[in-house]
Amino acid sequence: MNASSQAKVPWHLWAVGVFGLLWNSFGCFDYFMSMTKGAEYMRSAGMTEAQIAHFGEYPSWMVAVWAVGVWGALLGSLLILIRSKWAVEVFLASLVAFVISLIYAYGVSPMPGSGVGMMAMQGVILALCIFFLWYAGRARKSGLLR
């Protein structure tokens, strides 16, 4: 990449990429800690014993869906930073995984004690998933991602 093509990259691409990297790293941290520290981590995060037990009953395919969602979002952010057109498909896979997890969590097997705070946080996550996909699509269409 030469200096002139570097200069054409708008500031918002870097801002969205870095913000996405930071935001999505929290989801990856939560996933990693839940998988490695289990109930101990979940208790420290404020989950009740009933919620921890419910989480322990998640089918392995749901854990895989969660992994696709969080790690895909992190990868999508990295792909924006390296200006790869594949960010769109990766963010789409992440969004689809998140929607599947919402359907499971609210329609198939609701977690006990899920309150308004958890629903609000899920709403923020959904909005950001949609934003990152939209942004990546616009960036690819305008030639910023190749």
C-alpha positions in Angstrom: 0.0 0.0 0.0 1.5 3.3 -1.0 1.2 6.6 0.8 -1.5 8.0 -1.5 -3.9 5.1 -1.0 -3.3 5.2 2.7 -4.3 8.9 2.7 -7.7 8.1 1.0 -8.8 6.0 4.0 -11.3 8.1 6.0 -10.9 8.5 9.7 -14.3 6.8 10.4 -13.0 3.4 9.0 -10.3 3.4 11.7 -12.7 4.6 14.3 -15.3 1.9 13.5 -12.7 -0.7 13.3 -11.0 0.1 16.6 -14.4 0.6 18.3 -15.5 -2.8 16.9 -12.3 -4.5 18.1 -12.7 -3.1 21.6 -16.4 -3.7 21.9 -16.3 -7.2 20.4 -13.3 -8.2 22.5 -15.7 -8.0 25.6 -17.9 -10.7 24.1 -14.9 -12.9 23.3 -13.6 -12.3 26.9 -17.0 -13.3 28.3 -17.1 -16.4 26.1 -13.5 -17.4 27.0 -14.1 -16.9 30.7 -17.4 -18.8 30.6 -15.7 -21.7 28.9 -12.6 -21.8 31.1 -13.7 -20.6 34.5 -17.4 -21.7 34.2 -19.6 -21.2 37.3 -16.9 -19.3 39.2 -16.8 -16.6 36.5 -20.5 -16.6 36.1 -21.0 -16.0 39.8 -18.6 -13.2 39.7 -20.6 -11.7 36.8 -23.7 -11.7 39.0 -25.5 -14.8 37.7 -27.7 -16.7 40.1 -27.3 -20.5 40.7 -30.4 -21.1 38.7 -29.0 -19.1 35.7 -25.7 -20.9 36.0 -27.5 -24.3 36.0 -29.6 -23.2 33.0 -26.5 -22.2 31.1 -24.9 -25.5 31.9 -27.8 -27.2 30.1 -27.1 -25.3 26.8 -26.7 -27.8 24.0 -23.2 -27.8 22.4 -24.6 -26.4 19.2 -25.8 -23.3 21.1 -22.3 -22.9 22.5 -21.0 -23.1 18.9 -23.5 -20.5 17.8 -22.3 -18.2 20.6 -18.7 -18.7 19.5 -19.5 -17.9 15.9 -21.3 -14.7 17.1 -18.6 -13.3 19.3 -15.5 -14.5 17.5 -17.0 -13.6 14.1 -17.7 -10.0 15.3 -14.1 -9.7 16.5 -12.8 -11.1 13.2 -15.1 -8.7 11.2 -13.6 -5.8 13.1 -10.1 -6.9 12.3 -11.1 -7.4 8.6 -12.4 -3.8 8.6 -9.0 -2.6 9.9 -7.1 -4.5 7.2 -9.7 -3.3 4.7 -10.9 -6.7 3.6 -14.1 -7.1 1.7 -14.8 -10.3 3.7 -15.8 -8.2 6.7 -19.3 -8.1 5.3 -19.8 -11.9 5.2 -18.2 -12.4 8.6 -20.4 -9.7 10.2 -23.4 -11.3 8.5 -22.5 -14.7 10.0 -22.0 -13.1 13.4 -25.4 -11.3 13.2 -27.2 -14.6 12.1 -25.6 -16.4 15.1 -26.7 -13.7 17.4 -30.3 -13.8 16.1 -30.3 -17.6 16.6 -29.1 -17.1 20.1 -31.9 -14.6 20.8 -34.5 -17.0 19.4 -33.1 -19.8 21.6 -32.8 -17.6 24.7 -36.2 -15.9 24.5 -38.3 -18.4 22.6 -37.0 -21.9 23.1 -35.3 -21.9 26.5 -35.7 -18.7 28.4 -33.1 -18.1 31.2 -34.6 -17.7 34.6 -34.5 -14.2 36.0 -33.8 -12.5 32.7 -34.9 -9.0 33.3 -35.2 -5.7 31.5 -31.5 -5.0 32.0 -30.5 -8.2 30.1 -33.1 -7.4 27.4 -31.7 -3.9 27.0 -28.2 -5.2 26.7 -29.3 -7.7 24.1 -30.9 -4.8 22.2 -27.7 -2.8 22.2 -25.8 -5.8 21.0 -28.3 -6.4 18.2 -28.1 -2.7 17.2 -24.3 -2.8 17.0 -24.4 -6.1 15.0 -26.6 -4.4 12.5 -24.5 -1.3 12.5 -21.2 -3.2 11.9 -22.8 -5.2 9.0 -24.3 -2.0 7.5 -21.0 -0.1 7.8 -19.0 -3.0 6.3 -21.4 -3.1 3.4 -21.2 0.6 2.8 -17.4 0.5 3.0 -17.2 -2.3 0.5 -19.6 -0.6 -1.9 -17.6 2.6 -1.8 -14.3 0.8 -2.4 -12.8 1.1 1.0 -12.8 -2.6 1.5 -11.1 -4.7 -1.2 
